[in-house]
Amino acid sequence: MNMLDLATLVAAAGSALIGGSFFAFSTFVMGALGRLPPPQGIAAMQSINVVVINPWFMTTFLGTAVLCAAIAVASLMRWHDPGAVYLLAGAVLYFAGTFLVTMVFNVPRNDALAKLTPASAEAAGPWIAYLSTWTAWNHVRTIAALGAMVSFTVAFRLRG
């Protein structure tokens, strides 16, 4: 197995892990937090946003983004190889749809949420808006990460 094949497998696994994490938030975590009284939901999400910054998650999330950048370059350099278009598609899906969406849309919302005092009367309005907009962008991240995993898997199979 060459380095590109290994990178493709690792990127597929990383995309699947991150996509699964995001899927869980989209399908039940945010719904559960939304059912709590706002102070409890806000406090829980503030805690989640702190705890998620850990070596396991961050290595997978950022490491997959770095791999995707390298895979994108490799796919362009080997454009006529079988699966190159799927390598590029997977890399773009993950990098743009997962990493960049996180940095541009989800992280700023998390930062704004971190500034709220959960028990304050004025926190409920921003919390309701956070639930809908953060979750909508999380759906985008979920689809992009899982789409990247499928693209990397197809590329790996075509490279055979």
N, C-alpha and C positions, 0 to 999 in steps of 0.2 A: 504494500500500500504506500503510495507516495504522499507527500506533505499536503497537496491540495485535497486528496481524498480524505485524509485524516481531518483536515480543517473543515471539510464539508460535513463529515459525521459529527464533529464536535459542535459545529454551528447548528446543525439540525437538532441535536440534543439540547443545546442551550435555548434555542427558539422554542422547543417543546416545553421545557421547564418554565420559561418565562411566560409563554402563552397560557400554560396551565394555571400559573399563579394569577394572571390577569383574568382568566376565565372564572376562577373561583370568586374573585371580587365582583365581576360583572353579574354572575348568576345567583349569588346568595349572600356574600359578605355585606355589600352595600345595602341590599334590601334589609338585612337584619339590623344594620346600624340605623337605617332610616325608620325602623319600627320603634326604636328606643326614643325616650324623651330627648329633645335636642341636647341638653347638657351632657347626658350620658353618651350619646352618639358622637358628639364633638370630642369629648375626652377620650373615647375609645379610638377614634380615627387619629387624633393627635398622638396617641401612644403607638399605634401601628406605624405612623409615619416616622417615628423615631426608631422603633425596633427594626424596621425594614433595612435600615442602613447597617448591615452586618456583612461580614466577609463572604458568607455563602451566597446571599442574594446578589450583592454588588459584584462579586467576581463573575457570576453567571451573566448578569445583566450587561455589565461593561465589557467583559471578556468576549461575549458574543458579538457586541457592537464592533470591537476591534477586529475580530475574525472576519466579520462581514465586510469591513473596509478592505482587508487584504484579499478576500475572495472576490470582491468586485474588480479589483485591479487584475487579479489572476484571470478572471473570466474574460476581461477585455484583451488581455495578452494572448489568450488561447481561444479567441472567438470562434474559430472553425472546429474546435474540439466538440465532441458530443456532450450535450448538457450545459454548454457555456451560457446559453440564454437563461436556463433555470438557475444556474449559479448567480448570475447577475440579478435576476428577479428576486431570489431569496435574500440576497444581500441588501437590495434596495428596500424590499418589504420590511426587513427587520430594522435596518438603520433608520430609514425615514419614518416608517409607520409605528415603530416601537420606541427606539431610542430618542429620535427628535421630537416625536409627539409627547413623550414623557417630559423632556426638558422644556418644551415650549408651552405645553398646556397643563399637564398634571402637576409638575413641581411648583409652578407659581400659585396654583390653587392650594397646594399643601402648605406653602409658605404663608399664604393669607390665612388659612385655617389655624396655623400655629399661633397667630397673633390674637386669636379670639379667646376671651375668657368664657369657658363653657357655660357657667351659671348666669352670665349676664343676659338681661332681657334682649339686648340688641344682637345677640349671637344667633338666635333662631333663624332669622331671615337669611343671612349668609350661609348658614348650614343647609337650608333647603335648596338654595341655589347651587351650593357645592355638590350636594348629592346628585343632582341631575346633570350638571355640566361635567363634573369629574368622571362620572360613570359613563357618559356618552363618549368621552375621549378614551376611557378605558376599553370600551367596546372596540374602538379603532385599533388600539394597541393589541388587543386579544386577536382580532382577525388578522392583523399584520404579522404577528409572531407565529400564529399557526399556519398562515399562508407561506411564510418563510420556511417553516419546517417541512411543509409539503414540497416546496420548490427544491430545497436541498436534498430531500429524499429522492425526488425524481432525477435530479442531476447526478446523484451518486449511482443510481441504477443505470442511467444512460452511459455513464463513464465506465461502468461495468467491469 
